[in-house]
Amino acid sequence: MHHTRSDDTDHRTALKRNVLSWSVFVAITPMILVSCIILYQYRISYHQRVNSHLEELINKHKQNIDTFLRERLGNIQDLARNFAFEQMSQEAFLQERLNILQRSYGPVFVDLGVINSKGVQVAYAGPFKLGHARYSDADWFQKVMENKSEYYKSDVFLGLRGVPHFIIAVKITSEGETWIVRATIDFVSFNTLVEKIRVGETGFAFILNKDGRFQTHAVHDVKPDKSPYSDFLNYNDEEKKHIHILERTDDSGNMNIYVAAFLKHGDWLLVYQQKASEAFFDYRRTVNVAVVIIMLGCLLILSTAILLSNKLVRLLARIDREKQMMNEQIVETGKLASIGELAAGIAHEINNPVAIMVGEAGWIEDLLEEEEFQASENLKEFRRSLKQIHIQGKRCKEITHKLLSFARKTGSRPQDINVNELMEELIALSAQRAKFSNVAIVTDFKDDIPSICVSQSELQQVFLNLINNALDAMEKDGGQIRISTKTEGNHVVVVVADNGPGIPSANLNRIFDPFFTSKPVGKGTGLGLSICYGIIKKMKGDIEVQSTTGAGTTFLVKIPLPED
């Protein structure tokens, strides 16, 4: 029995584990797969949106910077084309032109100069003393003279004044003479255009020339000779026409976004740089929230699966107990049927010899009436013995009659039952055992008890079980069982009370549970009262128990009367 319970426990544990694991797997796997797919698609969409935004931002500023350079070049070209060399060579006139440009465009134009073909500055207007300065050896002058184009925009350099600047030079050839109008562009004003390109706390922009030198304020953390800046600078002419976006890890281990666009016909590189963690901050926050929601969902699924698996296992355990109880009940019913058949056989077997004994006793009694026995000294003893044979034979006949009555009523078909007569028969069956246990059975039957329509065998089983339980409880010390019948409303009430040791209060709520018993091992199955409870409930009746430790136990059985 111990092994069977252990096997059942192991089986239920394995079943619970399987149900739990499969429930969690079936519920969580689709959720995680769908969530991963959605997050992956969202990541792609978000990256595309960020890249599009940055590309639009850099393209807009690229256009602004190109427009700035183109407009400044246009200003100098208009000046060189609209005025002759003689006018431009006059410093007062040149200063007037500079004043007009500064009033129109602010401090963008620092100074103006007119240089002849030999590199001598013949006129100068500006804050520095650069009159008659020689630029024949200057790199920008040589490139202007060599350049087939009529204009030139230099890189940022220090020059004679020792401050960062770049120049725009326009070459004019008139009447066989070549001369140059040069304008210095304020570095601060130009650098402000680039410094406006800021997004968040880590986004910034700068400009490099094709040699990798800064054309704006130098950035301490940027090393132009390292990738990806060097990669951008090595792009071919076709690649320089487009905006490029890369994600790379820097020397500090930070993932950065790099957006590159080329200016000044590919001579300058505009680079925007930002930490990916900031650029994709909203995406990461969304992912974190999604992960928390997924974890909460998994936790909810797990909790629900645990509750359902526990409930399922408890339900199966209850079904197993009910099944076992039904099997035990079937066995008990079979035993009752077997006992009934055995009782019928024994009753028939006993009836025959008893009838012969009583018949022979009657014949002997007739013989004693003869004269030859009248004078016998033992005639009185003979008659006393014959009287005892008649009495005991009659008693045996009554016992076998009761056994036959019990055996013939084992069917479960409802029939009209007189409760008082049924109880008298059961008391008679239990009388001998009560006598051996020193227990007195006292009855109090009301005469006006109406008949009830129930199965007699089932009702016999109920009350016989209650009487036997009372006898078991008082087997050692003896006592009294009081059985009474009465009517209450539309119910017949049968009370079986004893003055035995009683039932502990801790056990009162469990005595009708299957397999619960307080009897020693091997003496009770714990099914008797459970079966009784089931029988009475099937009859739409009720069974109650009242008990006090040391004072006794009382069972009240209420059986409904027929509706008619």
Secondary structure, 3 states (H helix, E strand, C coil): CHHHHHHHHHHHHHHHHHHHHHHHHHHHHHHHHHHHHHHHHHHHHHHHHHHHHHHHHHHHHHHHHHHHHHHHHHHHHHHHHHCCHHHHCCHHHHHHHHHHHHHHHHHHEEEEEEEECCCEEEEEECCCCCCCCECCCCHHHHHHHHCCCCEEECCCECCCCCCCEEEEEEEEEECCEEEEEEEEEEHHHHHHHHHCCCCCCCCEEEEEECCCCECCCCCCCCCCCCCCHHHHHCCCCCHHHCCEEEEEECCCCCEEEEEEEEEHHHCEEEEEEEEHHHHCHHHHHHHHHHHHHHHHHHHHHHHHHHHHHHHHHHHHHHHHHHHHHHHHHHHHHHHHHHHHHHHHHHHHHHHHHHHHHHHHHHHHHHHCCCHHHHCCCCHHHHHHHHHHHHHHHHHHHHHHHHHHHHHHCCCCCEEEECHHHHHHHHHHHHHHHHHHCCEEEEEEECCCCCCEEEEHHHHHHHHHHHHHHHHHHCCCCCEEEEEEEEEECCEEEEEEEECCCCCCHHHHCCCCCCCCCCCCCCCCCCCHHHHHHHHHHHCCCEEEEEEECCCEEEEEEEEECCCC
